[in-house]
Amino acid sequence: MNLLLAYLACLLVTQSAAIGIGLVVDKLYSPHAGLVVFLVLYFAMFWVAWQVAVRVTAPKPSAGNSSAT
């Protein structure tokens, strides 16, 4: 459940960034370039948000539980 909540939180932040960057490119260059940048970032952010959520919710190894021989 924690992984899903972390994923949704990361997705909210990254998709907001994708929208903002797309709008900036739209204003500075052209609507076509803004759309292309937004679509690339939109789909890339699903992967980025998943990677961040998995890393954030990964169990921490305890110091007394090392299996090094």
C-alpha positions in Angstrom: 0.0 0.0 0.0 2.9 2.4 0.8 4.4 1.7 -2.6 1.1 2.7 -4.3 0.8 5.9 -2.3 4.4 6.8 -3.0 3.8 6.2 -6.7 0.7 8.4 -6.8 2.5 11.2 -4.9 5.5 11.0 -7.3 3.2 10.8 -10.3 1.4 13.9 -9.2 4.6 15.9 -8.8 6.3 14.6 -12.1 3.2 15.0 -14.2 2.8 18.6 -12.9 6.4 19.2 -14.0 5.7 17.7 -17.4 2.7 20.0 -17.8 4.7 23.1 -16.7 7.6 22.3 -19.0 5.3 21.6 -21.9 3.6 25.0 -21.4 6.9 26.8 -21.2 8.0 25.2 -24.5 4.6 26.1 -26.0 5.0 29.7 -25.1 8.7 30.0 -26.1 8.8 28.0 -29.3 5.6 26.7 -30.9 2.5 24.8 -29.9 3.7 21.8 -31.9 7.1 21.7 -30.0 5.2 22.1 -26.7 2.9 19.2 -27.5 5.8 16.9 -28.5 7.8 17.8 -25.4 4.8 17.3 -23.2 3.9 13.9 -24.7 7.5 12.6 -24.3 7.7 13.8 -20.7 4.2 12.6 -19.9 5.0 9.0 -20.7 8.6 9.2 -19.4 7.3 10.4 -16.0 5.3 7.2 -15.4 8.6 5.3 -15.5 10.5 7.9 -13.4 7.8 8.1 -10.8 7.8 4.3 -10.5 11.6 4.2 -10.1 11.5 6.9 -7.4 8.6 5.2 -5.5 10.3 1.9 -5.5 13.6 3.4 -4.3 11.8 5.4 -1.6 9.8 2.5 -0.2 12.5 -0.1 -0.5 13.2 -1.9 2.8 16.4 -0.6 4.5 19.0 -3.3 5.3 19.7 -3.5 9.0 23.3 -3.4 10.2 23.0 -6.6 12.2 21.6 -8.6 9.3 24.6 -8.7 6.9 25.1 -12.0 5.2 28.7 -11.4 4.1 31.0 -14.3 4.8 
